[in-house]
Amino acid sequence: MKKNSQLQGLMSASDVVLSYLKSFSTGDPALVASHVTEDFENNQMGVLGQCFVGQNIYLERLAVFLGTFTDLKYTSEEIICDGDKVAISYRMTANVDGCDINILCVMTIMLREGIICKRNDYWDGLT
């Protein structure tokens, strides 16, 4: 998969993560997946979350995820950056089956060469 050209420049780790979060609102699985490495490790820490490795699997799952949520938006609340490690609290809002959701979450993210290689996403899966 072609990498997001924005990520090839001199973006800070926090800028990459903010771009990643913003990409979800486009509904474009390829744009979201362009922020991650081919060996991307995705760890969903919610009760109903799943863990897997691989950009291709992520792309497949994104298509389902983005198709389930309308008006999806991730809004950053606070971001802490230490080199290639970023912790970000964010609010996820969307509509699912006619119901509005509003969930406060936290991600820890590791980057390698300006691309996300690992994400741990902590959220209340029962919300």
Buried (B, 14 or more C-beta within 10 A) or exposed (E): EEBBEBBEEEBEBBBBBBBBBBBBBEBBBBBBBBBBBBEBBBBBBBEEBEEEEBBEEBBBBBBEBBEEBEEBBBEBEEBEBEEBEBBBBBEBBBEEEEEEEEBEBBBBBBBEEBBBBBBBBBBEEEE
